[in-house]
Amino acid sequence: MLAFLAIFMFLVKEVKWTDEMRRESLRLGLETEEDEKVAKGTKGEKMEPAVRRSFILILLSVFLWFFAYNAASSKLSLYAQNILQIENYTFPAMIGFGAALIAFYPIGILSTKFGRRNMILVGIGVLILGFILAFIASIDLSFGWVIYAAMVVVGFGWAAINVNSYPMVVEMSKGPNIGVFTGYYYAASMLAQALTPVISGLLMDAFGMTLTLFPYAIFFSIAAAVTMFFVKHGESKRLETKEIQPKTE
């Protein structure tokens, strides 16, 4: 970690590149001097009520889908080993991560066409389908192979959610507040990741892993879909560049 931190600090010229980006934005007409002044004055500004409502709802959605996904992912190896009796019990999780990696780029392209919110809702639906398939795998050991298909589906759904959720949060911020909004996003996600293994574990101790794990994940995924449905802000803003006239002598 220290080695990569040193590489990052040495190679990433944050202040220099930020200044270059601003100068280039001004040159291309993406920003104006007035925009710069407005951005500097937005720190501490109150959000509009409609935007604040969407912001609270998307943070709640983030909390809920991490509550669902992290419970399933943290117990998946135990589920594969103890319930499905899969010898290579880490393989389903590896398949899920691999599917997510493959899906990230095409999901990003689709999101620019159909919108971030719509792709997140599709992703939650796909995630729920994957959890249902994973639950079916436990009904009979002859269906155990379904867990591999389930993890592919879950990976695609999780990619659709992750590609779009953080950009939607920071899209509601103003320039100087991006760091604060990033903190809100990670506070919601990390709190869920800290709590859900404990809560799901207690429920599994009480009712058994088969009847708890994926129904638990399905329940919180549905809850996330409900809150996300009412989010109305956070889509990307299209910028029109001004035509640059060639310099004449």
Phi, psi and omega per residue, in radians:
M1 nan -0.715 3.123
L2 -1.152 -0.639 3.131
A3 -1.126 -0.790 3.137
F4 -1.218 -0.561 3.046
L5 -1.098 -0.744 3.120
A6 -1.101 -0.732 3.097
I7 -1.072 -0.776 3.140
F8 -1.064 -0.833 -3.104
M9 -1.130 -0.581 -3.094
F10 -1.360 -0.680 -2.999
L11 -1.630 -0.500 -3.075
V12 -1.606 1.897 -3.131
K13 -1.633 1.361 -2.959
E14 -1.037 -0.927 -3.072
V15 -1.126 -0.772 -3.124
K16 -1.102 -0.805 -3.094
W17 -1.213 -0.592 3.094
T18 -1.118 -0.768 3.097
D19 -1.090 -0.719 3.114
E20 -1.107 -0.721 3.131
M21 -1.087 -0.733 -3.135
R22 -1.160 -0.742 3.114
R23 -1.102 -0.714 3.141
E24 -1.197 -0.640 3.101
S25 -1.120 -0.702 3.087
L26 -1.148 -0.708 -3.108
R27 -1.150 -0.667 -3.097
L28 -1.492 -0.113 -3.136
G29 1.472 0.177 3.089
L30 -1.257 -0.484 3.080
E31 -2.383 2.839 3.054
T32 -2.162 2.960 3.086
E33 -1.053 -0.591 3.118
E34 -1.153 -0.680 3.093
D35 -1.044 -0.706 3.130
E36 -1.058 -0.763 -3.138
K37 -1.149 -0.711 3.136
V38 -1.111 -0.773 -3.125
A39 -1.057 -0.705 -3.137
K40 -1.189 -0.412 -3.107
G41 -1.655 0.042 -3.076
T42 -1.563 -0.158 -3.103
K43 -1.107 2.163 -3.132
G44 1.529 -0.030 3.103
E45 -1.139 2.544 3.071
K46 -1.370 2.518 3.109
M47 -1.335 2.642 3.005
E48 -1.119 2.562 -3.087
P49 -0.937 -0.746 -3.111
A50 -1.150 -0.686 3.131
V51 -1.199 -0.718 3.125
R52 -1.063 -0.690 3.123
R53 -1.088 -0.797 3.109
S54 -1.109 -0.670 -3.124
F55 -1.107 -0.800 3.125
I56 -1.115 -0.730 -3.122
L57 -1.144 -0.683 -3.121
I58 -1.273 -0.586 3.057
L59 -1.142 -0.681 3.071
L60 -1.120 -0.686 3.099
S61 -1.101 -0.761 3.104
V62 -1.005 -0.822 3.134
F63 -1.023 -0.773 -3.054
L64 -1.234 -0.750 -3.110
W65 -1.314 -0.454 2.981
F66 -1.250 -0.576 3.060
F67 -1.046 -0.703 3.140
A68 -1.283 -0.946 -2.989
Y69 -1.186 -0.765 -3.061
N70 -1.220 -0.520 3.048
A71 -1.103 -0.798 -3.121
A72 -1.184 -0.788 -3.065
S73 -1.206 -0.617 -3.110
S74 -1.270 -0.398 -3.123
K75 -1.905 0.053 -3.015
L76 -1.100 -0.718 -3.125
S77 -1.106 -0.736 3.092
L78 -1.118 -0.697 3.138
Y79 -1.097 -0.805 -3.126
A80 -1.133 -0.657 -3.087
Q81 -1.374 -0.840 -2.990
N82 -1.526 -0.597 -3.087
I83 -1.672 -0.866 -3.088
L84 -1.531 -0.214 3.122
Q85 0.985 0.760 3.078
I86 -1.515 2.190 -3.080
E87 -1.124 -0.874 3.103
N88 -1.564 1.339 -2.932
Y89 -1.285 -0.192 3.091
T90 -1.510 -0.203 -3.032
F91 -1.141 -0.738 3.104
P92 -0.991 -0.721 3.119
A93 -1.125 -0.703 3.118
M94 -1.091 -0.674 3.112
I95 -1.113 -0.738 3.125
G96 -1.073 -0.790 3.121
F97 -1.132 -0.709 3.127
G98 -1.096 -0.742 3.119
A99 -1.098 -0.688 3.118
A100 -1.115 -0.747 3.131
L101 -1.064 -0.748 3.132
I102 -1.127 -0.620 -3.012
A103 -1.398 -0.377 -2.999
F104 -0.951 -0.856 -3.054
Y105 -1.184 -0.909 3.122
P106 -1.092 -0.574 3.086
I107 -1.108 -0.689 3.108
G108 -1.058 -0.724 3.118
I109 -1.139 -0.796 3.136
L110 -1.100 -0.577 -3.117
S111 -1.177 -0.608 3.100
T112 -1.181 -0.435 -3.115
K113 -1.562 -0.754 -3.020
F114 -1.827 -0.160 3.114
G115 1.745 2.567 -3.100
R116 -1.152 -0.831 -3.092
R117 -1.059 -0.779 -3.123
N118 -1.106 -0.700 -3.140
M119 -1.208 -0.601 3.075
I120 -1.133 -0.757 3.125
L121 -1.107 -0.704 3.048
V122 -1.088 -0.755 3.130
G123 -1.058 -0.712 3.102
I124 -1.123 -0.717 3.099
G125 -1.070 -0.741 3.113
V126 -1.154 -0.688 3.110
L127 -1.052 -0.785 3.118
I128 -1.067 -0.753 3.101
L129 -1.024 -0.755 3.121
G130 -1.084 -0.728 3.118
F131 -1.158 -0.638 3.087
I132 -1.107 -0.763 3.107
L133 -1.089 -0.702 3.126
A134 -1.119 -0.641 3.091
F135 -1.181 -0.693 3.112
I136 -1.045 -0.600 -3.126
A137 -1.049 -0.415 -3.087
S138 -1.576 -0.174 -3.086
I139 -1.123 -0.714 3.137
D140 -2.559 2.377 -3.106
L141 -1.064 -0.378 3.084
S142 -1.202 -0.282 3.072
F143 -1.671 0.151 -3.068
G144 -0.989 -0.561 -3.123
W145 -1.102 -0.351 -3.117
V146 -1.085 -0.437 -3.120
I147 -1.041 -0.556 -3.137
Y148 -1.215 -0.757 3.066
A149 -1.114 -0.675 -3.136
A150 -1.059 -0.718 -3.103
M151 -1.234 -0.543 3.034
V152 -1.111 -0.807 3.132
V153 -1.092 -0.796 3.124
V154 -1.053 -0.726 3.132
G155 -1.052 -0.749 3.122
F156 -1.159 -0.742 3.130
G157 -1.113 -0.739 -3.128
W158 -1.154 -0.626 3.097
A159 -1.119 -0.763 -3.133
A160 -1.072 -0.611 3.115
I161 -1.269 -0.850 -3.015
N162 -1.237 -0.603 3.138
V163 -1.067 -0.553 -2.960
N164 -1.883 -0.383 -2.985
S165 -1.218 -0.876 -3.136
Y166 -1.091 -0.787 3.081
P167 -1.017 -0.609 3.115
M168 -1.146 -0.662 3.130
V169 -1.125 -0.883 -3.076
V170 -1.286 -0.349 3.081
E171 -1.128 -0.431 3.128
M172 -1.469 -0.072 -3.124
S173 -1.588 2.955 2.968
K174 -1.833 2.803 -3.012
G175 -0.689 -1.040 -3.075
P176 -1.200 -0.251 -3.042
N177 -1.699 0.076 -3.074
I178 -1.018 -0.718 3.136
G179 -1.094 -0.694 3.121
V180 -1.126 -0.773 -3.118
F181 -1.195 -0.578 3.032
T182 -1.077 -0.701 3.092
G183 -1.092 -0.708 3.091
Y184 -1.058 -0.786 -3.117
Y185 -1.044 -0.849 -3.081
Y186 -1.301 -0.454 3.042
A187 -1.120 -0.765 3.135
A188 -1.140 -0.789 -3.084
S189 -1.243 -0.718 -3.106
M190 -1.246 -0.598 3.088
L191 -1.093 -0.761 3.113
A192 -1.088 -0.755 -3.111
Q193 -1.168 -0.476 3.113
A194 -1.377 -0.631 -3.036
L195 -1.500 -0.684 -2.931
T196 -1.166 -0.602 3.081
P197 -1.101 -0.593 -3.136
V198 -1.231 -0.853 -3.082
I199 -1.159 -0.796 3.119
S200 -1.135 -0.609 3.105
G201 -1.129 -0.724 3.095
L202 -1.099 -0.714 3.118
L203 -1.160 -0.663 3.123
M204 -1.185 -0.614 3.067
D205 -1.107 -0.608 -3.077
A206 -1.429 -0.685 -2.990
F207 -2.091 -0.065 3.140
G208 1.651 2.615 -3.062
M209 -1.173 -0.732 -3.066
T210 -1.056 -0.790 -3.072
L211 -1.429 -0.125 -3.016
T212 -1.964 -0.877 -2.855
L213 -1.003 -1.090 -3.057
F214 -1.365 -0.576 2.954
P215 -1.025 -0.659 3.066
Y216 -1.057 -0.833 -3.133
A217 -1.133 -0.672 3.119
I218 -1.129 -0.754 -3.119
F219 -1.034 -0.853 -3.093
F220 -1.288 -0.463 3.039
S221 -1.164 -0.746 3.094
I222 -1.094 -0.724 3.101
A223 -1.067 -0.701 3.107
A224 -1.131 -0.658 3.110
A225 -1.111 -0.688 -3.134
V226 -1.118 -0.849 -3.129
T227 -1.178 -0.658 -3.130
M228 -1.179 -0.530 -3.122
F229 -1.035 -0.533 -3.078
F230 -1.631 0.061 3.056
V231 -1.344 2.184 -3.056
K232 -2.056 -0.019 -3.119
H233 -2.250 2.878 3.089
G234 1.954 0.039 3.084
E235 -1.287 2.720 3.139
S236 -1.180 2.555 3.107
K237 -1.707 2.276 3.105
R238 -1.388 2.304 -3.141
L239 -1.910 2.281 3.084
E240 -1.686 2.153 3.117
T241 -1.503 2.511 3.106
K242 -1.431 2.527 3.128
E243 -1.225 2.275 -3.103
I244 -1.577 2.118 -3.124
Q245 -1.442 2.375 3.105
P246 -1.138 2.501 3.135
K247 -1.255 2.447 3.096
T248 -1.987 2.533 3.127
E249 -1.284 nan nan
